[in-house]
């Protein structure tokens, strides 16, 4: 049964029960404190249950903490989060060592999902963020040489503009081994005939992207993979400092399934990568046993601009776990009415 159907059924049952109870209750005396849902039903739904979250990079800790705050409101105890590479992270969620992660890229991590147990052990509970990803270059080089499409880098002369190590090939700041986007970039290098003119630079992404940013700020050519929401788009402004490159046609690894040009197009440009839904991915047994937590997870949504702004704070040095928890608490306070509504709906299904 889909998570949406389970939630709707649970909400409907809660509404029927509530109507019946209200109809039989004696009105509260004037001035008395109203009896709350938790008083009527006893403990909060998460009382006595410990939850272990997981994340792949520090930048995902923010949305994880927003979910944690909601779970705490439901009575759950939150264990310290585990940081793992994505493939073992998804596997650990499937095996139950981690209860949920709030940074599962539906398409990029399809292979990890299947290898981690698929639908039998995992459930994509709710889409928390919509992400855009693709290749970007500095606007100055794009304008001077009329570069709009990654396929133009099959021309050795164009590719050499982005050569930073002297081998004649364009240096592409790409994705670390073990990230889902690595598979897409490697696929593109072959599919678009770029293997002989473009070098995929891999390593610690945030160290490599810092070098690309420096190059742009020094008016030097730069070619890199990135995504939003991320602080990069705050430091380098799209269409002012940097521009997206299109691809000649949509072609993705077989593991991502059939996708059309519409699935990889944002603002009229075919970026070649799926416009991603970033899901909260949870262990199936946890989902089955914790309807209130599952309902909360299905409701949480965080705007792209808010995630980018918070990741900028991390980049500026507010990067301790305490800092990030504070960022999440500030976001909840700013969106208190919305957040309280999520919690109330989650409590209603217990």
C-alpha positions as CSV (number, residue, x, y, z in Angstrom):
1,X,0.0,0.0,0.0
2,X,1.4,3.4,-0.9
3,X,2.3,5.8,2.0
4,X,-0.1,8.4,0.7
5,X,-3.0,5.9,0.9
6,X,-2.1,4.8,4.4
7,X,-1.9,8.3,5.6
8,X,-5.3,9.2,4.1
9,X,-6.9,6.2,5.6
10,X,-5.3,6.9,9.0
11,X,-6.5,10.6,8.9
12,X,-10.0,9.5,7.9
13,X,-10.2,7.1,10.8
14,X,-8.9,9.7,13.2
15,X,-11.5,12.2,12.0
16,X,-14.3,9.7,12.5
17,X,-13.1,8.9,16.0
18,X,-12.8,12.5,16.9
19,X,-16.3,13.4,15.7
20,X,-17.7,10.5,17.8
21,X,-15.8,11.5,20.9
22,X,-16.7,15.1,20.7
23,X,-20.4,14.3,20.3
24,X,-20.3,12.3,23.6
25,X,-18.3,14.8,25.6
26,X,-19.6,17.2,28.3
27,X,-18.6,20.8,27.5
28,X,-15.6,22.1,29.4
29,X,-16.5,24.5,32.2
30,X,-15.8,28.1,31.2
31,X,-12.2,29.1,31.9
32,X,-11.0,25.5,32.2
33,X,-8.0,24.3,30.2
34,X,-9.1,22.2,27.2
35,X,-8.1,18.6,27.4
36,X,-5.5,17.9,24.7
37,X,-5.1,14.9,22.3
38,X,-2.2,13.6,24.3
39,X,-4.2,13.7,27.6
40,X,-7.0,11.8,26.0
41,X,-4.8,9.1,24.5
42,X,-2.0,8.9,27.0
43,X,1.6,9.0,25.9
44,X,2.8,10.7,22.7
45,X,3.1,8.2,19.8
46,X,6.9,8.1,20.0
47,X,7.2,7.6,23.7
48,X,9.8,4.9,24.5
49,X,11.0,4.7,20.8
50,X,14.6,5.7,19.8
51,X,15.2,6.8,16.2
52,X,18.6,6.8,14.5
53,X,18.9,9.2,11.5
54,X,21.6,9.1,8.8
55,X,23.1,11.4,6.3
56,X,25.7,11.4,3.5
57,X,27.2,14.9,3.8
58,X,27.1,17.6,6.4
59,X,24.9,19.8,4.2
60,X,22.1,17.2,4.6
61,X,22.2,17.5,8.4
62,X,19.9,20.6,8.3
63,X,16.9,18.9,6.8
64,X,17.6,15.9,9.0
65,X,17.5,18.1,12.1
66,X,14.2,19.7,11.0
67,X,12.7,16.1,10.9
68,X,14.4,15.3,14.2
69,X,12.7,18.3,15.9
70,X,9.3,17.0,14.6
71,X,10.0,13.5,15.9
72,X,10.9,14.9,19.3
73,X,7.6,16.7,19.4
74,X,6.0,13.3,18.8
75,X,7.8,11.9,21.8
76,X,10.6,10.0,20.0
77,X,14.2,10.0,21.4
78,X,16.8,10.8,18.7
79,X,20.1,9.0,18.7
80,X,23.2,10.6,17.3
81,X,23.1,10.6,13.5
82,X,25.4,8.4,11.4
83,X,27.4,9.9,8.5
84,X,28.1,7.3,5.7
85,X,28.8,7.2,2.0
86,X,25.6,7.0,0.1
87,X,25.7,3.3,-1.0
88,X,26.3,1.9,2.5
89,X,24.0,4.5,4.0
90,X,21.0,3.3,2.0
91,X,22.0,-0.3,2.8
92,X,22.1,0.5,6.5
93,X,18.6,2.1,6.3
94,X,17.4,-1.1,4.6
95,X,19.0,-3.3,7.3
96,X,17.5,-1.2,10.1
97,X,20.8,0.1,11.6
98,X,19.5,3.5,10.5
99,X,15.8,4.4,10.6
100,X,15.8,7.2,8.0
101,X,17.8,9.5,5.9
102,X,16.5,12.9,4.6
103,X,18.8,13.1,1.5
104,X,17.8,10.3,-0.8
105,X,18.0,11.4,-4.5
106,X,15.4,9.3,-6.2
107,X,17.0,9.0,-9.6
108,X,20.8,9.4,-8.8
109,X,20.5,6.8,-6.1
110,X,18.3,4.3,-7.9
111,X,21.0,1.6,-7.9
112,X,21.7,2.2,-4.2
113,X,18.0,1.8,-3.5
114,X,17.7,-1.5,-5.3
115,X,21.0,-2.8,-3.8
116,X,19.8,-1.8,-0.4
117,X,16.8,-4.0,-0.5
118,X,14.4,-2.1,-2.7
119,X,10.7,-1.9,-1.9
120,X,10.8,-4.8,0.5
121,X,13.1,-3.1,2.9
122,X,12.9,0.6,2.1
123,X,10.2,3.2,1.6
124,X,10.4,6.7,0.0
125,X,8.2,8.4,2.6
126,X,8.0,11.9,1.2
127,X,9.7,14.4,-1.1
128,X,11.3,17.0,1.1
129,X,13.2,19.1,-1.5
130,X,13.2,19.5,-5.3
131,X,16.7,19.7,-6.7
132,X,18.3,20.8,-10.0
133,X,21.7,19.6,-11.2
134,X,24.0,19.8,-14.1
135,X,27.1,21.3,-15.7
136,X,28.1,25.0,-15.3
137,X,30.8,27.2,-16.7
138,X,31.8,30.8,-16.0
139,X,29.7,33.3,-17.9
140,X,32.7,35.2,-19.3
141,X,34.0,32.2,-21.2
142,X,30.5,31.2,-22.3
143,X,29.8,34.6,-23.7
144,X,33.2,35.1,-25.4
145,X,33.2,31.7,-27.1
146,X,29.4,31.2,-27.5
147,X,29.4,28.0,-25.4
148,X,25.9,26.8,-24.5
149,X,26.1,23.0,-24.8
150,X,28.4,20.4,-23.2
151,X,28.7,18.8,-26.6
152,X,30.8,21.7,-27.8
153,X,33.6,20.4,-25.6
154,X,34.2,17.6,-28.1
155,X,36.1,20.3,-30.0
156,X,39.7,20.1,-28.6
157,X,40.1,23.9,-28.9
158,X,37.0,24.6,-26.8
159,X,37.9,21.9,-24.3
160,X,41.4,23.3,-23.9
161,X,40.0,26.6,-22.6
162,X,39.1,24.7,-19.4
163,X,42.5,22.9,-19.1
164,X,43.9,23.6,-15.7
165,X,46.7,20.9,-15.5
166,X,48.3,21.3,-18.9
167,X,47.2,18.0,-20.6
168,X,45.0,19.7,-23.2
169,X,41.8,18.3,-21.8
170,X,39.0,20.2,-20.0
171,X,39.1,19.7,-16.3
172,X,35.6,19.0,-15.0
173,X,35.0,19.2,-11.3
174,X,32.8,16.3,-10.9
175,X,31.4,13.8,-8.3
176,X,33.3,11.7,-5.8
177,X,33.4,7.9,-6.2
178,X,30.3,6.5,-4.6
179,X,27.9,9.4,-5.4
180,X,25.1,8.7,-7.7
181,X,26.0,11.7,-10.0
182,X,29.4,10.0,-10.6
183,X,27.6,7.4,-12.7
184,X,25.7,10.0,-14.7
185,X,28.9,12.0,-15.5
186,X,30.8,8.9,-16.6
187,X,27.8,7.9,-18.8
188,X,27.7,11.3,-20.4
189,X,31.5,11.3,-21.1
190,X,30.9,8.2,-23.3
191,X,27.4,9.0,-24.7
192,X,28.3,12.5,-25.8
193,X,31.8,11.6,-27.1
194,X,33.6,13.7,-24.5
195,X,36.0,11.0,-23.2
196,X,39.0,12.2,-25.3
197,X,38.6,15.9,-24.5
198,X,37.3,16.1,-20.9
199,X,38.9,14.8,-17.7
200,X,36.6,14.0,-14.8
201,X,38.3,15.3,-11.7
202,X,37.1,13.4,-8.6
203,X,37.9,13.7,-5.0
204,X,36.5,15.7,-2.1
205,X,33.7,17.6,-3.8
206,X,33.8,20.7,-1.6
207,X,37.6,21.1,-1.9
208,X,37.4,20.8,-5.7
209,X,34.4,23.2,-6.1
210,X,36.3,25.7,-3.9
211,X,39.0,25.7,-6.5
212,X,36.5,26.2,-9.3
213,X,35.0,29.1,-7.5
214,X,38.4,30.7,-7.1
215,X,39.0,30.4,-10.8
216,X,35.7,32.1,-11.6
217,X,36.5,34.9,-9.2
218,X,39.9,35.3,-10.8
219,X,38.3,35.5,-14.3
220,X,39.7,32.2,-15.3
221,X,37.6,29.5,-17.2
222,X,35.9,26.9,-15.0
223,X,33.8,23.8,-15.7
224,X,32.0,22.0,-12.9
225,X,29.1,19.9,-11.9
226,X,26.8,21.3,-9.2
227,X,23.3,21.3,-7.9
228,X,20.7,23.4,-6.1
229,X,19.9,23.8,-3.3
230,X,23.6,24.4,-2.4
231,X,25.6,27.4,-1.2
232,X,27.5,27.5,-4.5
233,X,24.6,29.4,-6.2
234,X,24.9,32.0,-3.4
235,X,28.6,32.6,-4.0
236,X,28.4,32.5,-7.8
237,X,25.1,33.9,-9.1
238,X,23.6,31.9,-12.0
239,X,23.3,34.1,-15.2
240,X,25.6,36.7,-13.7
241,X,28.8,34.8,-12.8
242,X,28.0,31.3,-14.2
243,X,25.7,29.6,-16.6
244,X,24.1,26.2,-17.1
245,X,25.2,24.1,-20.1
246,X,22.6,22.1,-22.0
247,X,23.1,18.6,-23.3
248,X,22.4,17.6,-26.9
249,X,19.7,15.1,-25.8
250,X,18.6,13.2,-22.7
251,X,20.6,10.0,-22.1
252,X,21.0,8.6,-18.6
253,X,22.2,5.3,-17.1
254,X,19.8,2.4,-17.6
255,X,19.4,2.1,-13.8
256,X,17.5,5.5,-13.7
257,X,14.8,4.2,-16.0
258,X,13.1,5.8,-18.9
259,X,13.2,9.6,-18.9
260,X,12.2,12.2,-21.5
261,X,13.7,15.6,-22.2
262,X,10.9,17.1,-20.0
263,X,12.3,15.1,-17.0
264,X,15.7,16.8,-17.4
265,X,14.7,20.3,-18.4
266,X,14.6,23.3,-16.0
267,X,13.7,26.9,-17.1
268,X,13.7,25.8,-20.7
269,X,17.2,24.2,-20.7
270,X,17.9,20.5,-21.0
271,X,20.5,20.0,-18.3
272,X,20.9,16.3,-18.9
273,X,20.3,15.2,-15.3
274,X,16.9,14.4,-13.7
275,X,15.1,17.2,-12.0
276,X,15.4,15.4,-8.7
277,X,13.0,14.7,-5.8
278,X,15.0,14.4,-2.6
279,X,13.1,12.0,-0.4
280,X,13.1,11.0,3.2
281,X,14.0,7.3,2.9
282,X,13.0,5.1,5.8
283,X,13.3,1.5,6.9
284,X,10.2,-0.4,5.9
285,X,9.7,-2.0,9.4
286,X,10.1,1.4,11.0
287,X,7.4,2.8,8.6
288,X,5.0,0.0,9.4
289,X,5.4,0.3,13.2
290,X,5.4,4.2,13.4
291,X,2.5,5.7,11.6
292,X,2.8,9.1,13.4
293,X,6.5,9.4,12.4
294,X,5.8,8.3,8.9
295,X,3.0,10.9,8.5
296,X,5.3,13.6,9.8
297,X,8.0,12.6,7.3
298,X,5.5,12.6,4.4
299,X,4.5,16.2,5.2
300,X,7.8,18.0,5.7
301,X,8.8,20.3,2.8
302,X,11.7,22.8,2.9
303,X,12.0,25.5,0.1
304,X,15.1,25.3,-2.0
305,X,16.1,28.9,-1.1
306,X,16.0,28.1,2.6
307,X,18.3,25.0,2.1
308,X,20.7,27.0,0.0
309,X,20.8,29.8,2.6
310,X,21.5,27.4,5.4
311,X,24.3,25.6,3.4
312,X,25.9,29.1,2.9
313,X,26.1,29.4,6.7
314,X,27.9,26.1,6.8
315,X,30.3,27.3,4.2
316,X,30.9,30.5,6.2
317,X,32.0,28.5,9.2
318,X,28.8,27.8,11.2
319,X,29.4,24.1,10.6
320,X,29.3,22.4,14.0
321,X,26.5,20.0,14.8
322,X,25.3,22.6,17.4
323,X,25.3,25.3,14.8
324,X,23.3,23.2,12.4
325,X,20.8,22.3,15.1
326,X,20.4,26.0,15.8
327,X,19.8,26.6,12.1
328,X,17.0,24.0,12.1
329,X,15.4,25.4,15.3
330,X,15.4,28.9,13.7
331,X,13.8,27.6,10.6
332,X,11.1,25.8,12.6
333,X,10.4,29.0,14.7
334,X,10.1,31.0,11.5
335,X,7.7,28.5,10.1
336,X,6.0,27.6,13.4
337,X,2.4,27.5,12.3
338,X,3.2,25.3,9.3
339,X,5.4,23.0,11.4
340,X,2.8,22.7,14.2
341,X,0.3,21.7,11.6
342,X,2.5,18.8,10.5
343,X,2.9,17.7,14.1
344,X,-0.8,17.8,14.8
345,X,-1.6,15.8,11.7
346,X,1.0,13.2,12.7
347,X,-0.5,12.9,16.2
348,X,-3.9,12.5,14.8
349,X,-3.0,9.1,13.1
350,X,-1.8,7.4,16.3
